Amino acid sequence: MIFNVTHITKYEYNAPVSYCHNIATLKPRESKGQELLDYKIQITPEPAEISERIDFFGNYITRFSVQTEHKILKVTTKSKISRDYVKFHESFKSTACNKITMNDALVALQGIDPEVLEAKQYILESIFIRRTDKEIREYAELSFNGNRSVFDAAYELMQRIYTDFDFDAEFSTISTPIEEVMREKKGVCQDFAQIAIACIRSVGLPARYISGYIETLPPPGKVKLVGADASHAWFAIFIPGFGWVDFDPTNNMIPKDQHIVVGWGRDYYDVPPLKGVVYGSGQSTLKVSVDIASVI
């Protein structure tokens, strides 16, 4: 499948802003089953400085500063992406994926294989995710035990979050602690991904946060997926001897072609679509729109 994605972020200020400096994580990265065919970014007002680099996690990062007075900041990106991820689903039936137990994984994670060393950083605590919450650890242990396969445990955890938590766009913000989300059992896709990651890390396994999109148009006869027409988020767990496997707890599914990866990190803090600082005295209103169209 080939997709055209248009992502528009618009900040409107009620008082003039004289300066802003921003970091955008909006350019989809190359990843397993995904190829970036084209990408353009347009910023209004025109930035005085702009540069692109690859961050620690391998994501594309755009830094820019606007040094002219403005009341509206608009960032538009247009991406063309090829997705061919369905074929990887067959590999989930392999012994390496389905037979690695939690005990096996914990032993393997003591090794010094480069892939293992890279994955181990995703066991550590991060800005938004701590491992000290007893309720989260107990919730995780209902799925994860020593003799069960890591894949089966993660799949069940995804299903339980989908069943136990309510999607409520009005409940949480970026700064809502995951402990509160856990207690109230509601939130949005970012919250559900971070709850899953906290659970997995609490039992000593690596998990990372993935930021991206979902195809807007549903397949014939299917309902529209929750999270369409907006940025989406899900998680991945590392299975030693196999690699990373993605799970989407918001929609209770293993991502296929309709999930488009933008970037990944330890939690939302590492890959927000846009973050920055402004010099001004007013308040701002944020509007975001995403349009995804399949080409073939």
C-alpha positions in Angstrom: 0.0 0.0 0.0 1.1 3.6 -0.7 -0.3 6.4 1.4 -0.3 10.2 1.1 -0.4 11.9 4.5 -1.0 15.5 5.1 -0.5 16.7 8.7 -1.4 20.3 9.6 -0.5 21.8 13.0 -1.7 25.3 13.7 -1.1 27.5 16.8 -3.1 30.7 17.1 -2.0 33.2 19.8 -4.2 35.9 21.3 -1.2 38.2 21.6 1.8 38.6 19.2 4.7 36.2 19.6 8.1 37.7 18.8 10.2 34.5 18.7 9.7 30.8 18.8 12.0 27.8 18.6 10.6 24.4 17.8 11.4 20.7 17.3 9.2 18.7 15.0 9.1 14.9 14.8 6.8 14.7 11.7 8.9 13.0 9.0 8.1 9.3 8.9 11.1 7.1 9.5 12.3 4.1 7.5 11.3 1.0 9.4 10.5 -2.7 8.9 7.9 -2.9 6.1 7.9 0.8 5.5 9.7 3.1 3.0 9.5 6.9 2.8 9.0 7.9 -0.8 8.6 11.7 -0.5 8.4 14.3 2.2 7.9 18.1 2.3 7.5 20.5 5.2 6.1 24.0 4.9 6.3 26.5 7.9 4.5 29.8 8.1 5.9 32.4 8.9 9.1 31.4 7.1 11.7 30.3 9.7 14.9 32.2 10.0 16.7 29.0 10.8 15.9 25.4 9.9 17.9 22.2 10.1 17.3 18.4 10.1 19.1 15.7 11.9 18.6 12.1 13.1 18.2 11.8 16.8 19.5 9.1 19.2 16.6 6.8 18.4 17.0 7.1 14.6 14.1 9.5 14.1 14.1 12.4 11.8 14.1 15.7 13.8 13.5 19.2 12.3 14.6 22.2 14.3 13.4 25.6 13.3 13.1 29.1 14.7 10.7 31.9 13.7 12.2 35.3 14.6 9.5 37.6 13.2 6.4 38.7 15.1 3.4 36.5 14.4 0.0 35.5 15.8 -0.3 32.2 13.9 2.2 29.4 13.5 1.3 26.8 10.9 3.3 23.7 10.1 2.2 21.5 7.2 3.9 18.2 6.2 3.1 16.0 3.2 4.5 12.5 3.2 4.3 9.7 0.7 4.8 6.3 2.3 5.0 2.7 1.1 3.8 0.1 3.6 4.2 -3.7 3.1 4.0 -5.0 6.7 1.5 -7.8 6.3 4.1 -10.3 5.2 5.8 -9.9 8.6 2.7 -11.3 10.3 3.5 -14.7 9.1 6.8 -14.6 11.1 4.8 -14.2 14.4 4.0 -18.0 14.0 7.6 -18.8 14.2 9.2 -20.6 17.1 11.5 -17.7 17.8 8.4 -15.5 18.3 6.0 -17.8 20.1 8.3 -20.1 22.1 10.4 -17.5 24.0 9.1 -17.5 27.6 9.5 -14.6 30.0 12.2 -16.6 31.8 14.0 -17.2 28.5 13.8 -13.5 27.7 15.1 -12.4 31.1 18.1 -14.7 30.7 18.8 -13.5 27.2 18.6 -9.9 28.2 21.7 -10.5 30.4 23.7 -11.0 27.2 25.9 -8.5 25.3 24.6 -9.1 21.8 24.3 -5.6 20.1 20.6 -6.0 19.5 20.0 -6.9 23.2 22.2 -4.0 24.4 20.2 -1.6 22.2 16.9 -3.0 23.5 17.8 -2.9 27.2 17.6 0.9 27.3 13.8 0.5 26.9 13.6 -1.3 30.3 14.7 1.8 32.1 12.4 4.5 33.5 11.7 7.5 31.3 10.2 11.0 31.7 6.6 9.8 31.7 6.9 6.2 32.7 8.1 5.0 36.1 8.3 1.4 37.3 7.4 1.9 41.0 3.6 1.8 40.9 2.4 -1.4 42.6 -1.0 -1.4 40.8 0.7 -1.3 37.4 3.0 -4.2 38.4 0.1 -6.3 39.7 -1.9 -5.6 36.5 1.1 -6.7 34.4 1.6 -9.9 36.3 -1.9 -11.1 35.4 -0.5 -11.7 31.9 3.2 -12.1 32.4 4.6 -15.2 34.2 7.9 -17.1 33.8 6.7 -20.0 31.7 4.4 -18.1 29.3 5.6 -16.9 25.9 6.3 -13.2 25.8 4.2 -12.9 22.6 1.1 -14.4 24.2 1.5 -12.4 27.3 1.8 -9.1 25.4 -1.1 -10.0 23.2 -3.3 -10.7 26.2 -2.1 -7.4 27.9 -3.2 -5.5 24.7 -6.6 -7.2 24.8 -7.1 -6.5 28.5 -6.2 -2.8 28.1 -8.7 -2.6 25.2 -11.4 -4.2 27.4 -10.7 -2.5 30.7 -10.0 1.1 29.6 -12.4 3.5 28.0 -11.4 5.9 25.2 -12.1 9.4 26.5 -10.5 12.3 24.7 -11.6 14.7 27.4 -10.1 13.0 30.3 -6.3 13.3 30.0 -3.6 15.7 28.7 0.0 15.1 27.9 0.9 15.8 31.6 -1.7 13.4 33.1 0.3 10.8 35.2 -0.1 7.2 34.0 -1.0 6.3 37.6 -4.1 8.4 37.3 -4.9 6.8 33.9 -4.5 3.4 35.5 -6.7 4.3 38.5 -9.5 5.9 36.4 -9.2 3.3 33.5 -9.7 5.8 30.7 -7.6 8.0 28.4 -6.5 8.1 24.8 -4.1 6.1 22.6 -1.0 7.8 24.1 -2.1 6.8 27.5 -2.9 3.2 26.6 0.5 2.8 24.9 2.3 4.2 28.0 0.2 2.0 30.4 1.3 -1.1 28.4 4.9 0.0 28.3 4.9 0.6 32.1 3.5 -2.8 32.6 6.1 -4.5 30.5 9.0 -2.6 32.0 7.7 -3.4 35.5 8.4 -7.1 34.9 11.9 -6.4 33.4 11.2 -6.5 29.7 11.9 -3.8 27.0 9.1 -1.9 25.5 9.1 1.3 23.4 6.5 3.9 22.4 5.6 4.3 18.7 4.2 7.5 17.3 2.4 7.5 13.9 -0.9 7.5 12.1 -3.7 5.1 11.1 -5.3 5.0 7.6 -8.3 7.3 7.6 -10.6 5.2 5.3 -11.7 1.9 6.8 -11.8 -1.3 4.7 -15.2 -2.1 3.1 -17.7 -3.2 5.6 -15.5 -2.3 8.6 -16.0 0.5 11.1 -13.6 3.4 11.2 -10.7 2.8 13.5 -10.4 4.8 16.7 -7.6 7.3 16.3 -8.1 8.0 12.6 -7.7 11.6 11.4 -5.1 12.3 14.2 -1.7 11.3 15.4 -1.8 7.8 16.8 0.3 5.8 19.2 1.0 2.2 20.1 3.7 0.1 21.7 6.3 -2.6 20.8 7.9 -5.3 22.9 11.3 -6.8 22.3 11.5 -10.6 22.1 15.1 -11.8 22.3 16.0 -14.0 19.3 13.2 -12.5 17.3 13.0 -8.8 17.5 10.4 -6.1 18.1 6.6 -6.8 17.8 4.0 -4.0 17.6 0.7 -4.0 19.4 -2.1 -1.4 19.3 -4.2 -1.5 22.5 -6.5 1.3 21.4 -7.8 -0.9 18.5 -7.0 -4.4 19.9 -4.8 -5.4 17.0 -1.3 -6.1 15.8 -0.6 -3.2 13.3 -0.6 -4.0 9.6 -0.3 -1.8 6.6 -2.8 0.9 7.9 -0.4 1.8 10.7 2.2 4.3 9.6 5.2 4.8 11.8 6.6 8.3 12.3 9.1 7.6 15.1 9.7 5.8 18.4 11.3 6.4 21.8 11.0 5.6 25.5 7.6 7.4 25.8 5.6 10.3 24.3 8.2 12.8 25.5 10.8 11.5 23.0 8.6 11.8 19.9 5.9 14.5 20.2 4.9 15.8 16.7 5.8 19.4 17.7 7.3 21.0 20.8 9.1 24.2 21.5 9.3 27.5 23.4 7.8 30.9 22.5 8.5 34.4 23.7 5.2 36.2 24.3 2.6 37.0 26.9 -0.5 35.5 25.4 -2.2 32.1 25.4 -2.4 29.7 22.4 -5.0 27.5 20.8 -3.8 24.4 19.0 -5.6 22.8 16.0 -4.4 19.6 14.4 -5.7 17.9 11.3 -4.5 14.7 9.6 -5.6 13.4 6.2 -4.5 10.0 5.0 -5.4 8.7 1.5 -4.3 5.4 0.0 -3.0 5.6 -3.5 -3.1 1.8 -4.3 
